[in-house]
Amino acid sequence: MNEVVNKKINKGTKSSDIAKKVLLYGGVAIVVPVILVYLFLSFYYKDHFYNKTSINGVNVSGMTVDEAEAAINAEVEDYVLTIKERNDLTEKIYGEDVGLHTVYDGDFSELLAAQNPYAWPSSLTKQHDITLNAALEYDEDLLKEYFEGLKTFAPDYEMEPTDAHISEYGENGYELVKEEHGAKVDRDKMYEVVKEAIIKLEPELSLEDAEVYLKPTIYSDNENLKKALTKLNKMAGSQITYQFGDVTEVLDGSKISQWLTVDDKMKVQLNEEGVKEFVDYIGKNYNSFGRTRTFKTSYGDVIEIKGGDYGWWLDRATEKADLLNLIKEGQQLVREPAYFQTAQQYGSDDIGDTYVEVNLTAQHLYFYKEGKLIVETDFVSGNLSRGWGTPVGTYPVQYKENDATLTGEDYSTPVKYWMPFNRNIGFHDANWRSTFGGKIYMTSGSHGCINMPPKAAKTMFENIKRGVAVVVYELPGTESYNKDNKENLVTDPADNKKVDDSQNTDNSNNE
């Protein structure tokens, strides 16, 4: 029994030994190659950088010192900076053209020496980013020369930015012109960003993103600009129409726009001097105050009459002030100018067909109303012997007054009908006289007034009004004329007179 047990025990012992031997030899077979691989790679990583190693951003995995340095230098030597510009312009700067190279602060071999070759298994799953202090250098002169030769500086490409602004006045008035960004850079700023891009080895530089382009200073959304536009169009939208008889003068945007400007603070300015010149133009062309007139008398003679204060007389100061306000308010209307004095009508003949014709030589007058002869009478004018002769000229009736008292240094005379036309000289009834006309005026005339028979004065008073022209003249050869001698009398006022455009002359007044 014991022998059987011993045999079994011996048999089991032998099997166990065999298993141990198999395990032993098998383990050795596995470990030895691993050790060999480990040792091989340990020796390999003495001369090569670990896997997943980069130096200054360049992958140098498995490279020797020389290979790694060459790889980094190759990236610098092959470097190209692409510059993206406006108007689809692209330019390039090549590293080799500007002498780009790397200067290292240290040695690649020192980086490799710092690497533990026997610890390579632990490095298999790690990223090894190594920074070697280095500086990229370039030739400053070459870069400046290359930089200055870029197309972006050429006249065909370089365009100044323009501010948003208001257009010139046109068919649609004033319009807002949007800003233009142009394509002009700040050279100094661009040079700095180009250098920075090269030093960082950036492959691309957008000048738009770098914000090196010069910008407009005023944009179309500027509130002050929009307010100025509105105000300009309001003023230029004014239309002031003047009607001078058959002649029309229209003041509108085509003229007003020449007087409008916008200052640096975007305030609209209306040039008052321009408005004054326009008012002066009206005065010069349509004033007839004191003008020398060519007049066809009721006797058929054509004479020139100087002096007097009849005619259109523009109040220039008031008209200028009113016009400035109308333009600022953007008014559109038909306007009669502001006058100190008006005439019966516009045109070369501003007297019209209602007027009084006074012939001092004949001591005879005619009063025409709307073309009809209303009064014809002899009269007595100013006393020549006393130096009170009635002045010639063309005058307006100033007013008319019932029951007036005429006063002077040596007289005070009540009259029923008073119609002054030249200061204190006027028409009035003279019931103290029994005769009129002839040569009475030479020695027994008035103080300058036209003394009329009461009945004739009454008829004139009832039909005349303020502003009617009074034409006073002398006509040699008519001294002996009287009412009963009318062979040469022309009674159609349309043929009686006409007015030319001669210049204003001063009148002398004699009361």
Buried (B, 14 or more C-beta within 10 A) or exposed (E): EEEEEEEEEEEEEEEEEEEEEEEEEEEEEEEEEEEEEEEEBBEEBBEBBBBBBBBBEBBBEBBBBEBBBBBBBEBBBEBEBBBBBBEEBEBEBEBEBBEBBBEBEEEBEEBBEEBEBEEBEEBEEEEBEBEBEBEBEBBEEBBEEBBEEBEBBEEEBEBEBBBBBBEEBEEEBBEBBEBEBBBBBBBEBBBEBBBEBBEEBBEEBBBEEBEBBBEBEBEBEBEEBBEBBEBBBBBBBBBBEBEBEEEEBEBBBEBBBEBBEBEEEBEBEBEEEBBBEBBBEBBEEBBBBBBBBBBBBBBEBEBEBBBBBBBBBBBBEBBBBBBBEBBBEBBEEEBEBBBEBBBBBBBEBBBBBBBBBBBBBBBBBBBBBEEEBBBBBBBBBBBBEEEBBBBBBBBBBBEBBEEBEBEEEEEEBEBBBBBBBBBBBBBBBBEEBEEBBBEBBBEEBBBBBBBBBBEBBBBBBEBBEEBBBBBBBBBEEBEEBEEEEEEEBBBEBEEBBBBEEBEBEEBEBBB
